[in-house]
Amino acid sequence: MSGPASAGLFIYAKYLERLASFYQTLLGMSRAHAAPGLVVLRSPDLQITVNAMPAHIAAQVDISSPPVKRDNAAYKFFFTVPSLQQASQTASALGGEVLPEQWSGPGFIVCNAVDPEGNIFQVRESVP
């Protein structure tokens, strides 16, 4: 991707490197930029900017293992992955989880997933 991204997502992280590595590995993204407190990931379709939480906020956030699911957000984003089964294995190895319940939509199967800090998102696998 050259130039500014056409779509993107900001994620605030208590553990910046862990969360950036989770999304980079799970979604096969590349690092476009890194600086203190910031990692920018990209794919052909999307840019994810992972920001470190300010220290005074991070001090108030507890991250357990496995993480407590934070499903009371106004937004839930999704990513298409080549395989839900592979995404599940990768997420587990990185401290996250792909939940077992699946739904079908036009041309895809989708599952909710949880990153290592408890954020809920979805992974979708295209089907014919």
C-alpha positions as CSV (number, residue, x, y, z in Angstrom):
1,M,0.0,0.0,0.0
2,S,1.4,3.3,-0.9
3,G,0.1,6.6,0.3
4,P,-2.5,7.0,3.0
5,A,-4.6,4.1,4.0
6,S,-8.2,4.0,2.7
7,A,-9.5,2.2,5.9
8,G,-8.1,1.8,9.3
9,L,-8.5,1.0,12.9
10,F,-7.0,2.4,16.1
11,I,-6.5,0.0,19.0
12,Y,-5.3,1.1,22.4
13,A,-3.1,-1.4,24.2
14,K,-1.8,-1.9,27.7
15,Y,0.9,-4.2,26.3
16,L,1.7,-2.5,22.9
17,E,4.2,-5.1,21.5
18,R,2.1,-8.1,22.5
19,L,-1.0,-6.8,21.0
20,A,0.7,-5.5,17.8
21,S,2.4,-8.9,17.4
22,F,-0.9,-10.7,17.9
23,Y,-2.6,-8.8,15.0
24,Q,0.4,-8.9,12.8
25,T,0.8,-12.6,13.1
26,L,-2.9,-13.6,13.1
27,L,-3.8,-11.4,10.1
28,G,-0.5,-11.7,8.2
29,M,0.0,-8.0,8.2
30,S,3.4,-6.2,7.9
31,R,4.8,-3.4,10.0
32,A,4.7,-0.2,8.2
33,H,6.0,1.9,11.1
34,A,7.0,1.7,14.7
35,A,7.9,4.4,17.2
36,P,7.8,4.6,21.0
37,G,4.1,4.0,22.0
38,L,3.0,3.2,18.5
39,V,3.0,0.4,15.9
40,V,1.4,0.7,12.5
41,L,0.4,-2.5,10.7
42,R,-0.8,-2.8,7.2
43,S,-2.3,-5.2,4.6
44,P,-3.5,-4.4,1.1
45,D,-7.0,-3.5,2.5
46,L,-6.4,-2.1,6.0
47,Q,-4.1,-0.2,8.4
48,I,-4.2,-0.9,12.1
49,T,-2.5,1.6,14.4
50,V,-1.8,0.1,17.8
51,N,-1.3,2.8,20.4
52,A,0.1,2.4,23.9
53,M,-2.4,3.5,26.5
54,P,-1.3,6.5,28.6
55,A,0.5,5.2,31.7
56,H,-2.2,6.5,34.1
57,I,-4.9,4.7,32.2
58,A,-2.9,1.5,31.7
59,A,-2.3,1.4,35.5
60,Q,-6.0,1.1,36.0
61,V,-6.5,-1.8,33.4
62,D,-6.1,-5.4,34.5
63,I,-5.3,-7.9,31.8
64,S,-5.8,-11.5,33.0
65,S,-4.8,-14.8,31.2
66,P,-7.1,-15.8,29.6
67,P,-8.3,-12.2,29.2
68,V,-11.7,-11.1,30.4
69,K,-13.8,-10.5,27.3
70,R,-14.8,-6.9,26.8
71,D,-17.9,-7.2,24.7
72,N,-19.6,-4.0,25.7
73,A,-18.0,-1.9,22.9
74,A,-20.0,0.1,20.4
75,Y,-17.9,-1.3,17.5
76,K,-16.9,-4.8,16.5
77,F,-14.5,-5.1,13.6
78,F,-13.9,-8.1,11.4
79,F,-11.1,-9.6,9.3
80,T,-11.2,-12.2,6.6
81,V,-8.7,-15.0,7.2
82,P,-7.8,-17.9,4.9
83,S,-8.9,-20.5,7.5
84,L,-10.9,-20.2,10.8
85,Q,-9.2,-23.4,12.0
86,Q,-5.8,-22.0,11.4
87,A,-6.8,-18.6,13.0
88,S,-8.0,-20.5,16.0
89,Q,-4.7,-22.2,16.5
90,T,-2.7,-19.1,15.9
91,A,-4.8,-16.9,18.2
92,S,-4.5,-19.5,21.0
93,A,-0.7,-19.6,20.6
94,L,-0.6,-15.8,20.9
95,G,-2.8,-15.5,24.0
96,G,-6.1,-14.9,22.3
97,E,-9.0,-17.1,21.3
98,V,-11.4,-17.8,18.4
99,L,-14.7,-18.8,20.0
100,P,-16.3,-22.0,18.7
101,E,-19.7,-20.7,17.7
102,Q,-20.1,-20.0,14.0
103,W,-22.6,-18.1,11.9
104,S,-23.0,-18.3,8.1
105,G,-23.5,-15.3,5.9
106,P,-23.5,-14.8,2.1
107,G,-20.2,-16.2,1.1
108,F,-18.6,-16.5,4.5
109,I,-18.5,-18.3,7.9
110,V,-17.8,-16.1,10.9
111,C,-16.7,-16.5,14.5
112,N,-16.1,-14.1,17.3
113,A,-12.6,-13.9,18.5
114,V,-10.8,-12.3,21.5
115,D,-7.3,-10.7,21.5
116,P,-4.9,-11.0,24.4
117,E,-6.3,-7.8,26.0
118,G,-10.0,-9.0,25.8
119,N,-11.2,-7.0,22.8
120,I,-13.8,-8.8,20.8
121,F,-13.6,-8.9,17.0
122,Q,-14.6,-11.3,14.3
123,V,-12.8,-13.5,11.9
124,R,-14.4,-14.6,8.6
125,E,-13.6,-17.4,6.2
126,S,-14.8,-17.1,2.7
127,V,-16.8,-20.0,1.4
128,P,-18.1,-20.7,-2.1
